[in-house]
Amino acid sequence: AQNVPAVGYKVFRLRAQSTQKPAATIADTEASTTLTLESPYYRVTLDPSTGSVKNIYDKQLHRELVNQQSPYRFGQYLYVSGGDKTPNAILQYSSVYPKPHLQVHAAQNGRLLSVQRTPYGQVARMESNDTNTPAIMTEVRLFNRKKEIELIENIDKKKVDTKEAVYFAFPFSMRQPQFQYEIQTGVVDPSKDMYAGAGHEWFSVQHWIALQQDGVSAAVFPLGVPLATLGDIIRGEG
């Protein structure tokens, strides 16, 4: 539904229509194998081998938004092991203990399942896997009338007794971004709004994390995931 008032309502009339399925067009056939999604705002290139996004080109800013020098793709699943090898600074939370030797296992062995055109835009579905994670189902949604990209993740995770961590990486193309994130009562800039000695590893996010540099800004809404880290995975560095 378009043009619905923010406060109020809009009335729609229900009408019967033909149930005959329209014939497939050439564009619909080609969309089933393409690795590029497009909207009026973005051109998105998929990376099926990692179940993630390789490029996001902003058509209004004429700028690539994904850091191509990062070892990880945009929205890529990361499984981290090695934190249970004692003693280390993650387990003991002490500057005396050595830093753990962590291993980052990035999602791989992926494939493209489908790309569909919908009334609101395009939807791509991919499948990949990782250590102790037999299946990672990724859905990328691009919209015709909203400058927004959705990534829906469904994970089949094995239960293990060793210490582990799971991340989704979002490497934006910004060298020194200014971060802000929402809390229950306001907005925090972790570079200046935190007391000396405060933890700078995990951040508890209410709804969104934003970053900006040189007049360009972006935001991630980690729905259902209240914890985030900025710049790197947690390595026990305080």
Salt bridges, closest charged atoms under 4 A:
GLU38 OE1 - LYS59 NZ 2.57
ASP47 OD2 - ARG73 NE 2.99
ASP58 OD2 - LYS147 NZ 2.96
GLU127 OE1 - ARG111 NH2 3.07
GLU139 OE1 - ARG125 NE 3.15
GLU139 OE2 - ARG141 NE 2.55
GLU148 OE2 - LYS146 NZ 3.61
GLU150 OE1 - ARG141 NH1 3.18
GLU164 OE1 - LYS157 NZ 2.93
GLU182 OE1 - HIS207 ND1 2.76
ASP232 OD2 - ARG235 NE 2.66
